[in-house]
Amino acid sequence: MYSIRHNMAKNNKIKDELGKHVLIDCKGDIAHMREDVLSEIMRKAAKLAGATVLSANFHQFGGDGGITGVLVLAESHITVHTWPEYDYAAFDIFMCGDCDVDKAVDVIRAASKESVFDIKKVARGVGYTCTH
């Protein structure tokens, strides 16, 4: 069960949202991309969204196995997990501040014209108040 706490005190500022979270399920050739290609796509997505990359870590599982990768951003993260044997990749983008998460999504979608994308967007931290 999830709950949202509200503090309606006059001096506290209520944010519409603290961040945007996007889950992208992909079916197609994007699941077969090499580690360096996925890293480049994710770095471009971060840059065009206005995010700052702090670190990156990628791992390819043995043989023709999938790839898992993460960009740690000053504004949160972008991750990818691929299962080439299922023709499937999952991206997770979470950004706060002035970043434009839609620009990051556009970069990932443009990376594969042959893949099908299912995109879910969630506003995070809706209605929370700053208490200091």
C-alpha positions as CSV (number, residue, x, y, z in Angstrom):
1,M,0.0,0.0,0.0
2,Y,1.3,3.4,-1.0
3,S,0.5,6.7,0.7
4,I,1.4,10.3,0.1
5,R,1.9,12.6,3.1
6,H,0.8,16.2,2.8
7,N,1.9,19.1,4.9
8,M,-0.4,22.0,4.2
9,A,1.4,24.6,6.5
10,K,1.4,28.1,5.0
11,N,5.1,28.5,4.9
12,N,5.9,25.2,3.2
13,K,6.1,24.9,-0.6
14,I,4.3,21.9,-2.2
15,K,5.9,20.5,-5.3
16,D,3.8,19.2,-8.2
17,E,6.4,16.5,-8.5
18,L,9.9,15.8,-7.5
19,G,10.9,13.8,-10.5
20,K,9.8,12.0,-13.6
21,H,10.3,8.2,-13.9
22,V,10.0,6.5,-17.3
23,L,9.9,2.7,-17.9
24,I,10.5,1.6,-21.4
25,D,10.0,-2.0,-22.6
26,C,11.5,-2.7,-26.0
27,K,10.9,-5.6,-28.4
28,G,13.3,-5.8,-31.3
29,D,16.9,-5.2,-32.5
30,I,17.7,-2.8,-29.6
31,A,18.0,-5.9,-27.4
32,H,20.9,-7.1,-29.5
33,M,23.0,-3.9,-29.5
34,R,26.6,-4.0,-28.2
35,E,27.6,-2.5,-24.9
36,D,29.4,0.5,-26.5
37,V,26.4,1.3,-28.6
38,L,24.0,1.2,-25.6
39,S,26.4,3.3,-23.6
40,E,26.6,5.9,-26.4
41,I,22.8,6.0,-26.7
42,M,22.3,6.5,-23.0
43,R,25.0,9.2,-22.8
44,K,23.4,11.1,-25.6
45,A,20.0,10.7,-24.0
46,A,21.3,12.1,-20.7
47,K,23.1,15.0,-22.5
48,L,20.0,16.0,-24.6
49,A,17.8,15.8,-21.5
50,G,20.1,18.3,-19.7
51,A,21.5,15.7,-17.2
52,T,25.0,15.4,-15.9
53,V,26.7,11.9,-16.0
54,L,28.6,11.2,-12.8
55,S,29.6,7.6,-13.6
56,A,28.8,4.6,-15.8
57,N,29.1,0.9,-15.4
58,F,28.2,-1.8,-17.9
59,H,28.5,-5.6,-17.8
60,Q,27.9,-8.1,-20.6
61,F,27.0,-11.6,-19.5
62,G,28.9,-14.5,-21.1
63,G,28.7,-15.5,-24.7
64,D,25.7,-14.0,-26.4
65,G,24.2,-13.0,-23.0
66,G,22.5,-9.7,-22.3
67,I,23.9,-6.5,-21.0
68,T,23.2,-4.5,-17.9
69,G,24.2,-0.9,-17.6
70,V,23.8,2.1,-15.5
71,L,24.5,5.8,-15.8
72,V,24.5,7.5,-12.5
73,L,23.3,11.1,-13.0
74,A,23.5,14.1,-10.8
75,E,19.8,14.1,-11.4
76,S,19.3,10.4,-10.7
77,H,19.9,7.5,-13.3
78,I,19.4,5.8,-16.6
79,T,19.6,2.0,-16.7
80,V,19.3,-0.7,-19.4
81,H,19.0,-4.5,-19.2
82,T,18.9,-6.6,-22.3
83,W,17.7,-10.2,-22.9
84,P,18.7,-10.9,-26.6
85,E,17.3,-14.4,-26.3
86,Y,13.9,-12.9,-25.8
87,D,14.4,-10.0,-28.2
88,Y,13.7,-7.7,-25.2
89,A,15.4,-4.7,-23.5
90,A,14.2,-2.6,-20.6
91,F,15.3,1.0,-20.0
92,D,14.6,2.9,-16.8
93,I,15.0,6.7,-16.7
94,F,14.5,8.7,-13.5
95,M,15.3,12.5,-13.6
96,C,14.6,15.4,-11.3
97,G,15.2,19.1,-11.6
98,D,15.0,20.9,-14.9
99,C,15.8,17.8,-17.0
100,D,13.6,17.0,-20.0
101,V,12.9,13.2,-19.7
102,D,11.0,13.3,-23.0
103,K,14.2,14.2,-24.8
104,A,15.9,11.2,-23.3
105,V,13.0,8.9,-24.4
106,D,13.2,10.4,-27.9
107,V,16.9,9.5,-28.2
108,I,16.3,5.9,-27.1
109,R,13.4,5.5,-29.5
110,A,15.4,7.0,-32.4
111,A,18.2,4.5,-31.8
112,S,16.1,1.6,-33.3
113,K,13.5,2.2,-36.0
114,E,12.8,-1.6,-36.0
115,S,12.0,-2.0,-32.3
116,V,8.6,-1.6,-30.7
117,F,8.4,0.5,-27.5
118,D,6.0,0.4,-24.6
119,I,6.5,3.6,-22.5
120,K,5.1,4.2,-19.0
121,K,5.6,7.6,-17.3
122,V,5.2,8.2,-13.6
123,A,5.4,11.5,-11.7
124,R,7.4,10.8,-8.5
125,G,7.1,12.7,-5.2
126,V,3.7,14.3,-6.1
127,G,2.4,16.6,-3.4
128,Y,5.3,16.4,-1.0
129,T,6.3,19.6,0.8
130,C,9.7,21.1,1.5
131,T,10.0,21.6,5.3
132,H,13.1,23.7,5.3
